[in-house]
Amino acid sequence: MMNRTTAKSQLVAKDPYLKPYKEKLQKRMERAALRELQLTDGERPLSDVANAHLYYGLHRTADGWVFREKAPNATALISFPDFRAFERAFQLLSQVSGRAGRKEVPGKVVIQTYQPNHAALQYVESNDFSAMYTSQIAERQLFRLPPVTRMVKVTLKHPEEQTVLAAAMQLQTILREAFAGNVMGPSAPLVSRIQNYYLQDFWIKLNRDATLAARKQQLREVIRQFKQLPDYKKVRVVVNVDA
């Protein structure tokens, strides 16, 4: 098979108008070669990857009809930086596996992951919802996370990054005084800028007890006082509960 360097040389030789773009062509071919290596692991032809879709779906085999379902890159589900990632990964993968074995047609599920021994995947494999729930509710109780507590997310938004950072520092002081030991943040979310607004997030834990209503009202008052500060009147404040 012709290598990419030879292919590029022949391409430029056949079309001299491409000569000014020789370096750009080289970089493009290098990117293509890297992407091909990522897809094939250097162990199989690219055509096998391109035709992988033929392996999944409904097929007739020597033993009858079979439906194969694939969950690519399940590692991304269980590694997402959110305390609900474990639960959501189990829910989604269990739903996928359920589709692969409907009615009389036998099914097969292929889960692609770098962490095959991860507890969430083990629970999916054994279809053990009770064990998954038991492990997760114990973890939520240990770290005081929903549904054991209420989690309030407060997001600050402003077109200027320095302004939203300064506002976050100011609000942090007020929140930590009002909710000592129950405030996390500020920090920028994974997508730290949306529609030209820079973002900073706080999370506040509120106990599910008789004081919940009073603590919510206290948070409203804190935000009201913050929005009256002259330097931060144009900072948008968005509140979500158990978001």
C-alpha positions in Angstrom: 0.0 0.0 0.0 1.3 3.5 -0.9 2.4 5.4 2.3 1.1 8.9 2.9 4.4 10.6 2.1 4.5 9.0 -1.3 0.9 9.8 -1.9 1.5 13.5 -1.0 4.5 13.7 -3.3 2.6 12.2 -6.2 -0.3 14.5 -5.6 1.8 17.6 -5.7 3.8 16.3 -8.8 0.5 15.7 -10.7 -0.9 19.1 -9.8 1.8 21.8 -9.6 -0.9 24.3 -8.4 -0.8 22.4 -5.1 2.9 23.1 -4.5 2.2 26.3 -2.4 0.1 24.1 -0.1 2.6 21.3 0.3 3.1 21.9 4.1 -0.6 22.1 4.7 -1.2 18.9 2.8 1.6 17.3 4.9 -0.1 18.3 8.2 -3.5 17.1 7.0 -2.1 13.7 6.1 -0.3 13.5 9.4 -3.6 14.2 11.2 -5.4 11.6 9.0 -2.7 9.0 9.8 -3.0 9.7 13.6 -6.7 9.4 13.5 -6.5 6.1 11.5 -4.1 4.7 14.2 -6.5 5.7 16.9 -9.4 3.9 15.2 -7.6 0.8 14.2 -5.0 0.4 17.0 -2.6 -0.4 14.2 -3.9 -3.9 14.2 -6.6 -4.0 11.6 -7.5 -2.3 8.3 -9.5 0.9 8.3 -12.2 -0.9 6.2 -13.0 -3.1 9.2 -13.7 0.0 11.3 -15.8 1.5 8.6 -17.9 -1.7 8.3 -18.3 -2.2 12.0 -21.9 -1.2 11.8 -22.6 -4.3 9.8 -21.7 -6.4 12.9 -24.4 -4.8 15.1 -28.1 -4.8 14.7 -30.3 -7.7 13.7 -28.5 -10.6 11.9 -29.2 -14.1 10.9 -26.7 -16.7 12.1 -26.3 -20.4 11.9 -28.1 -20.6 15.3 -31.0 -18.3 14.2 -31.6 -14.5 14.5 -29.5 -12.5 16.9 -29.6 -8.8 17.9 -26.3 -7.2 18.9 -26.1 -3.8 20.7 -23.0 -1.8 21.3 -22.2 0.8 24.0 -19.0 2.6 22.8 -16.7 4.4 25.3 -18.6 3.5 28.4 -15.6 4.8 30.3 -16.8 8.3 29.6 -20.1 7.6 31.3 -18.6 6.3 34.5 -15.8 8.9 34.6 -18.0 12.0 34.2 -17.3 14.5 37.1 -20.7 14.3 38.7 -21.8 12.3 41.8 -24.7 10.9 39.7 -22.4 9.5 37.0 -22.4 6.0 38.5 -26.2 5.8 38.7 -26.7 7.3 35.2 -24.2 4.9 33.7 -26.0 2.0 35.2 -29.4 3.3 34.1 -28.3 3.9 30.5 -26.3 0.7 30.0 -29.1 -1.4 31.5 -31.5 0.2 29.1 -29.2 -0.6 26.2 -28.8 -4.2 27.3 -32.6 -4.5 27.7 -33.1 -3.6 24.0 -30.8 -6.4 23.0 -32.8 -9.3 24.3 -36.5 -8.6 23.5 -39.0 -11.3 22.9 -37.8 -14.5 21.2 -34.7 -13.0 19.6 -31.5 -13.7 21.6 -29.3 -10.6 22.2 -25.7 -9.7 22.9 -24.4 -6.5 24.4 -20.8 -5.2 23.8 -19.6 -2.6 26.3 -16.4 -0.8 25.3 -14.4 0.5 28.3 -10.9 0.9 29.8 -12.3 -0.1 33.2 -14.0 -3.5 32.8 -13.8 -4.1 36.6 -15.6 -0.9 37.5 -18.5 -1.6 40.0 -21.1 0.1 37.8 -20.3 -2.2 34.9 -20.3 -5.2 37.1 -23.8 -4.3 38.3 -24.9 -3.9 34.7 -23.5 -7.3 33.8 -25.3 -9.0 36.7 -28.4 -6.8 36.3 -28.3 -6.2 40.1 -30.2 -3.0 40.7 -30.5 -3.7 44.5 -26.8 -4.0 45.0 -26.2 -0.8 42.9 -28.8 1.1 45.0 -27.3 -0.1 48.3 -23.8 0.9 47.4 -24.9 4.3 46.1 -27.2 5.2 48.9 -24.4 4.4 51.4 -22.0 6.7 49.5 -24.6 9.5 49.4 -25.2 9.2 53.1 -21.4 9.3 53.8 -20.9 12.5 51.8 -24.3 14.0 52.5 -25.4 14.1 48.8 -29.0 13.9 47.3 -31.4 12.3 48.0 -30.1 12.4 51.6 -29.8 16.2 51.4 -31.0 18.9 49.0 -28.3 20.3 46.8 -28.7 23.8 45.6 -26.6 25.0 42.7 -25.9 28.7 42.4 -24.4 29.9 39.1 -23.0 33.4 38.4 -22.9 34.7 34.8 -21.3 37.7 33.3 -19.7 38.7 29.9 -16.4 39.6 31.6 -14.4 36.8 33.1 -12.6 38.9 35.7 -16.0 40.4 36.9 -17.5 36.9 37.4 -14.4 35.7 39.2 -14.5 38.7 41.6 -18.2 38.3 42.1 -17.6 34.6 43.0 -15.0 35.5 45.6 -17.4 38.0 47.1 -20.3 35.6 47.2 -18.2 32.9 48.6 -17.4 34.9 51.7 -21.1 35.6 52.3 -22.2 32.0 51.7 -19.6 30.5 53.9 -20.7 32.7 56.8 -24.3 31.8 56.3 -23.9 28.1 55.5 -20.6 27.1 57.3 -19.3 23.7 56.3 -22.0 23.2 53.6 -20.7 25.2 50.7 -18.6 23.9 47.7 -17.1 26.2 45.2 -16.7 28.5 43.4 -15.4 26.7 40.4 -15.9 26.9 36.6 -18.0 24.2 35.1 -16.7 21.9 32.3 -18.2 24.3 29.8 -17.1 27.6 31.4 -18.5 30.0 28.8 -22.0 29.8 27.2 -23.5 32.4 24.9 -20.7 34.9 25.7 -21.3 34.5 29.5 -18.5 33.3 31.8 -19.8 31.0 34.6 -18.9 30.2 38.2 -20.7 27.6 40.2 -21.5 27.0 43.9 -23.1 24.0 45.5 -24.9 24.3 48.9 -26.1 21.3 50.9 -29.3 21.7 52.9 -30.5 19.1 55.4 -33.9 17.5 54.8 -35.3 18.4 58.2 -37.5 21.0 59.9 -34.9 23.8 59.1 -35.1 23.2 55.3 -37.7 26.0 54.6 -35.9 28.5 56.8 -32.5 27.7 55.2 -34.0 28.2 51.7 -35.3 31.6 52.8 -31.9 32.4 54.2 -30.3 31.6 50.8 -32.8 33.9 49.1 -31.9 36.7 51.4 -28.2 36.2 50.9 -28.6 36.3 47.1 -30.8 39.4 47.4 -28.1 41.2 49.5 -25.4 40.1 47.0 -27.3 41.5 44.0 -27.5 44.9 45.8 -23.7 45.3 45.8 -22.9 48.1 43.3 -20.1 46.3 41.6 -22.1 43.1 40.9 -25.6 44.4 40.0 -25.1 43.2 36.4 -24.0 39.7 37.4 -26.7 37.2 36.7 -27.5 34.7 39.5 -29.3 31.4 38.6 -30.4 29.0 41.3 -31.3 25.3 40.7 -32.3 22.7 43.3 -30.9 19.2 42.9 -29.6 20.1 39.5 
